[in-house]
Amino acid sequence: MTRDLPPFQTVSTGLVVAMVGFFSSFPILLQGMHGVGADTSQAASGLMAAAISMGLAGIVLSLWTKTPASVAWSTPGAALLAVTAPVEAGFAGAIAGFLTAGALTVLAGLWKPLGRLAAAIPTSLAQAMLAGVLLPICLAPVTAVAETPKIIAPTLLAWFLLGRISRLLAVPGAVVVAAVTIALTADLSAWAPGALLRSPEFIMPEFSLAAVIGIGLPLFIVTMATQNIPGIAVMRSFGFAPPPGPLFASVGGFSILSAPFGAPATCLAAITAAMCSNEDSHPDPDKRYWSAVFAGGFYCVLGLFAGVITSFASLAPPMLMAAVAGVALLSVFASSAAAALEPVRTREAAALTFVVTASGVTVFGLGGAVWGLLAGGIVQILREAGWGRG
């Protein structure tokens, strides 16, 4: 009978995974939701919905497939939202974009042609789009430390020093130092206990072309290219072979369910999938899925405290949370930029995608990510057709 009980080692691994996954990226998620028009109450609801959604999805998928199907919110997608101009309907329009991205993910999982089309987008162009999205966010710490060095410098110093010890400690450590900075510099009397107790807030979506194409489509592409597809690849590298289609459809379904409460996108994880899948999770590969199950449970618990976390973060001095988000994404920016420019065959198109995306240009209500991918795609198509070859 004891043989069927989950090993204790997977409980500790699940806790570490949840703490790293949540505290290393929740500032980015908050930045993203605020970027597309969410107020503090809506952001708290979105953070709660996102954490509970990925927690439940991780539990269900791991128990179903008996694989460490670690699930996350889309950190690259949140970064995309942080630099996307709000649509006319505000956060209600963004919700429509979230629903669109979720529906496309479900369709990609159930209808193979769409899944193949999403996978056919050159990885270098998708990475270039992501790098262009991340550049303004990664510049925030530089701007912030120049404006208020006494407030920002301790957080950046903690991130740098802890990063020399362990990359996994760097961002959570920076978040802790940022929290101490808030406690020392903010007016905590404004942190009223009544404001900490929040319930999920339903937001009626308002669909528009700008919401669907300007938010939903880029969110779908960047999440598929940088989270869902790599998440499958990570699990396969450790010898696990879950069916991609049902997993994509499942996380897309959880995205649809959580979107009306403010959650941008639920997706397969890559980094935490590796933490759940390796031998440190458990020596027996058949037991490792329990790490993802427990991580899901801890994500749900953290989600219940979203109001506390969001309310406290709202007390942060100007630029502090933006600086934390910037350092959290620096390594992602470095890897995406390197992946974008490495292949010679797509380098010119990737460079154009990066530049147009990073410009932040908005035309016809569509942001730089859409135009960047479109411009790079056209250049690459022309190159493949024989135009512009040297």
N, C-alpha and C positions, 0 to 999 in steps of 0.2 A: 504494500500500500504506500509506504514511504517513497518507493521508487517513482511514483506518479506525482509527488509533490514537487513544486518548482524549487530549484536549488537556491540557497541563500546568496550565492555569488551573483546570480542574475538580478537579485533585488538591489544589491549595491551598485551593480553596473547600470541598472535602470535609473537609479537615483542620480548618478553622475551624469548620465546622458540627458536627463530632464533638466538638471541644473545648468549644464553647459548649453544645451539647446535653447532654453528659455532666456537665461540671463545674458547670453552673448548676443542676442538679436532682438529682444523686445524693444529697445530704443529705436531700432530701425523700423519695426512695425508701427510704433507710435508716430514716428516721423512720416511714414508713408500715409497713414490714415489722415493725419493733420494736413498733409500736402494736398489731398483731394477733397478737403472741406469738412472733415470731422471736427466736432467740438470735443471738449474733454469727456463729457458723458458718453458720446458716441464712440470715442476712442477706447474708453474703458469697456464698453460693451463689445467692441470689435476684438479687443485683446482677450477678453473672457471667451468669446465664441471661438476664436482661432485656437486657443490653447485646449479647450474642451474638444473641439472638432478633431484636432490632430491626435489628442489623447485617445479618444474613442476609436478613431480610424486605426491607430496603431494597434490597439487591443484587438479589434475585430479582425483585421487583416493578418496579424501574426498568429492568432489562434486558428484562423481559417486555413492558412497556408502552411502552418507549422514552420515558417521561416521568419527570421528577424526583420520583418517589414517595418522598419522605423519610418515614422511619418513626421512631417514638420509643416510649419507655415512657410510660405514662399518668401524667403528673405530677399532674393533678387527681385521678386515681384514687388515687395514693399519698397525697395530702393527705387524701383521704377516709378511707383506712385509718388514718392517724395519729390521727384523732379517733374511730375506731370501737372500741368495747369488744371485746376478744377473745371469741370464742365458747368454749363449754365444752371443745371439743377442742383449743383453742390454735391453733398455726400450722397443724396438720394440717387443722383446720376451715377456716382461711382459704384453704388450697390448694383445698379443695372450692369455695369461693366464686370463686376465680380461674378454675377450670375452668368453672364455671357462666357467668361473664361471657364467657369465650372462646367457649363453645358458643352462647350467645345472639348473639354478634357474627357467628359463622359463619351461623347461621340467618337473621339480619337481612340478610346478604349474598345468601343463596340463595333465601330466601322473601320476596318483596316485601311481603306484608301486614305482617310483623313490622317490616321496614325502614321502612315508611310509618308504623306505629304509633310507633316510636321517634322518627321525625322529627316526628310530630304533637304530641309533648309540647311545650307552649309554651316557646320558648327562654328567655323571662324566668323561668319557674319553674325550669328546669334551671340557669340562671345564679344564681338566688337560692339554690338548694340548694348550689351550689359556693361561693358567697360565705359562706354559713353555715358550711360545712365549713372554709373558710380562716380565718375570723375568729379562732378560738382559736390557730391556728398563727401568725398575723400579730401576735398580742398577745405571743408568746413573747419577741421581742427587747426589748420594753418591760420586761417582768418581769425578764428576764435582766440588762439593763444596770442596773436598780435594785438587784439583789442583788450582782452582781460587776462593777462598772463598769470596773475596770482590765483585765479579761480580755475583756469583750464590746465595750467602746467602740471599740477599734482596728478591729475587723471592721466595725462599723456605720459608722465614719468612712470606711473604704476604700470601702464600698458607696456611700455618699452622694457622695463626691468623684469617684469614677470614673463614677458615673451621670451627673454633669454633663458628662462628656466623651463617653461613649457608653453607652447602656443595655446593649449587648452585653458591655461590659467590667465592669459593676458587680458582678454576682454571681460570675463567675470570680475577679475581684480580691478579693472578700470571702472566697472559699474559700481563696485563697493566703494572705491575712493570717491566717485561722483556722488554717491548717496551720502557719504560723510560730509562732502563739501556742501551739499544741499542742507543737511542738518545744521551745519555751522553758519551758513550765510543766509538761509531763507527765514521768513517769518512763519514759524511752525504753528502759530496761533490760528493761521488760516487753514491749517490741516485739521478741520473739524471732524470728529468721529462720524457724524451723520453722513458726511460726504464719502466715507469709505465703503459704505454698504450699498452696493449697486446691484441691480438686476439687469439681465439682458434687455436691450432696447430694440424693439422691432422697427425697422426703417423701410417704408414702402418705396420700392425702386421706381425711378422715372427713366424710362428708356429713351434714348436719342441716338442718332448716328454717331455723334461725337463720343458718347459713352461706350457704344458697342465697338467702334473701330479705334477710337483714341485711347480707351482704357482696357476693354475686354480682350481685344485681339493681341496687343503687345503683352498683356499679362499672361495670356495663354501661351504665347510663343516662348517668352523668357522662362516661364515655369517649366514647360515641357523640355526645353533645351538644356536648362541648367540644373533642374531638380529631378523631374520624373525619369527621364532617360538615363542620366548618370546614376540615379538611385538604383535602377535595375542593374546597371553595369557593375556597381559596387557589390551588390549581393552575389552576382554571378562570379565575381573575382574571388569570392570566398567559398564557392562551390554550391551556392543556393540558386535554384532555378524556378522562381515563382512565375506564373503566367503574366506577362506584362499587360495585356489587354484588360483583364478583370481588375488588376490593381489600379490602372489608370482610370477606369470607369468608376471604381469605388472612391478614390480620393476626389474625383470630380463630383461625385454624388454628395460627399460630405461637404465639399465647397458650396454646392447649391443650397444645402440645408443651413449652413452657417452664414452665408453671405447676407441675408436680410438682417442679421444682427451685427453686421459691420466687419466680418472677417473677410480679408481679401482672397486668399487661396490656400487650400489644404493640398499637400503634395507629398510625394515620396522624398525621404531625406537621403542625403549622400554621406556627409561627414558622420552624423550619428548612426547611420546604417553601418558604417565601417566599425564603429565602436561596439555595436551590438553583435556584429558578425564575426569578429576576430576571436582568437583563443583566450584573450583576457576576459571576454564575456563569460565563457565556460569552456573547459577542455573538450567537452562532448558537443559536437556541432548540432546534434539533435535536441539539445537543451537550450541553445542560444536564443531561440525565439522568445523565451521567457523574459529576456532582458528588454526586448521591445515592448512586451506586454506591460511590464512594471513601469517602464518609461512612460507609456501611455497613461497609466494610472496616476503617476506623479504630475504629468502635464495637466490632467484634469484638476488635481488639487491646487496647483499653481494658478490655474484659470479662475478659481473661486476667489482668489485674492487680487484679481485684476483691478478692481476699484481702488484698493489700497495702493497698488503700485503706480497706477496712472495718476491718482490724486497727488501722490508724493512727487512723481516726476514733473507734474505741472508746476511745482514750486521751484524748479531748477532755475538758477541764474541764466540769463540770456546766453545762448550758444552752447551751454554745457551739454545738453542731450544731443545736439547736432554734432558736437565734437566726439562724443562717445560713439555715435552711429558711424562717424567717419573712420575712426580707428578700427571699429569692428569690421568694416568692409574693405580695409586697405589690402589685406591678403587676397581677398576675392578679386579686387580690382587688378592686382598684380598678375594673378593667374589667368584671369579672363583676357587681359591685354596681351599677355604672352601667347595664349592660345589663339587669339585673333590674328596676330601678325606673323605667327610661325610659318604657316603654309605659304609658299611663294605663289602658288597658283591663284589664291584668293586674296593676296596681301593688299592689292590696290583697292579692291571692293571693300575689304574689311576696314581699311584706313578711312575710306569715304563714309562708311557706315558709322564709324566711331566719331568722326568730326561732326557730321550732321546731327547725330544723336546728342553729343556733348554740347552742341550750340544751344539746345533748348528751344529751338525755333518752333513756333506754333502757327500753322496755316490751316484755314478752314476748320478750326477747332481740333485739329490733329497735332499731337506733340512730336518732338524730335525723334523719339524712338520709332514711330511709324515711318516718318520720312527718311530716317537713316537707313532702316532696313530696306525700304523701297529703293532708295538711291543705290545702295550697295548691290542689291539684287539685280537691278537693271544693268549696272556696270559688269557684273559677273556673267550675266546672260549674254551680253554683247561680246564679252571676251571669249566665252565658250563657243560662240558662233563664228569666231575668227576675226572679230573687229578689235583693233588695238594691239594685236600681237606683234612683238618685235622680231 
